[in-house]
Amino acid sequence: MNAQTAYNELVQKYTDYTTLGSVSGLLNWDMQVMMPPKGNAMRSNQLTLLSGILHDWITSPQIGALLTKIEAGQEQLTAEQRVNYSEILRDYRKATKVPKELVEELTRHQSLSHNAWVEARAAADFERFAPYLEKMVSLMAQQAECLGYQTTPLDALIDLFEPGGTVAMFTELFDQVKRASVPLLDRVTGSKVQADRGFLARAYPLHLQQRFSEDVIQAIGFDRDAGRLDVAVHPFCAGSYGDVRLTTRYNEHAPQQALFGTIHEAGHGMYEQGFLEQHHGTPLAEPLSYGIHESQSRMWENSIARSEPFWRHFFPRFRALFPEQTADATLEQFVLAVNHVERSLVRVEADELTYDLHIIVRFELERDLFAGTLAVADLPAAWNRKMESYLGVTPPDNGRQGVLQDVHWSAGMFGYFPSYSLGNIAAAQLWAALRRDVSAADQKIARGEFADILDWLRAKVHVHGRRFKRDELLKQATGKPLGVADYIDYLTDKFSILYNI
Ligand code: ZN
């Protein structure tokens, strides 16, 4: 068998693997959106069975043999084929490096740890969760040893979400963000300009909120024939290509939550809809990383949908749907209200300016836990110290407003948090480049014309899938590798104007 034949066989198998993965994704969507409560046991069996089959598939000796055959004749492959080959090789290596016993032990511990976290969080009792977290840190450190790393075990875990990302890289980026955000937050919270948000607390009927959200995502370019919007407790985006499932949740007395949440998920969804059809089922039609995925959602949610031009177009429509609720609100007040900045305790409720500080707290604690300089027992005190130092607030206890607020650590998802901020940073860098390339972007947004913006994102980001490494992609799109300069300029300009500081 020559390399080309082996490649064709490999891609066929990989396409079957991703197709099976999409079945698992759809079952998961159904579990969170449609499934009746008593379906839980059967669904859990279905998903466990599928995840076992998926793991066997990607680690099978047949895949290994095909990869070896291709390696010997790589020069027979086209440039695109080489990308698919090396990305599948990367996934195969990651999956085969961790022994099955460790994977199983992790899966078992995840469900115990999750239950312990739920109880500990409700009781604000960190000690109840601490032994589970200690074991989780130790299991994930073992996984990091299997995967391999250059400097610190956390590097191996970050790499699972953000290929090539390291503790050193994020420390450098985040130190710069911190140095800019902390004093900017002081100035914003000290400003005389403060939003009157009273009108947003009135009653906004859910079916009208839904109609408005659906109109907005359609207007910005989410293909409604290739996706849908439903309700879930924890909003997410699932699926790909011609079937992208967005979810949101409505709060009658805070319409901005569902609205910006939906736009965020639509940003993820448009990335998934934007891969090239001829590459479907292969790495060339898969997202580059969690951080780049997040850059797409954050750009639509924050850079575009929280801007004044955006609401010049949409506010009249919003007013028409909610005339009484918005009777005394002006466009300026509305824009200020949806950009309200506040020192807060809970990450998922944080505004655009303070969000990264919540992430940086978590990243630094993970870094110290895996470097062995912070013990799990000392985590609550360290958490509170950092919250006070960066955000100027101290949690009342360790529960849902404190160290136990996020689900991630109970699931062993160390190294995940930095992707959120990488999304913000990359979004600002792409946004700055987009505004140089797309003429009169603000005027277009104010007229409700989003096609040029989406086309730019398609051409610079979406169509490439996993073709380039993150810095290569950014260099081609923006002229430089990942850096925080554009992000700091963006935050400073935006909030200086809004808060008149
Ligand atoms: Zn997101």
Residues whose N, C-alpha, C, O or C-beta is under 5 A from the ligand:
A	BS01	ZN	E294 S297
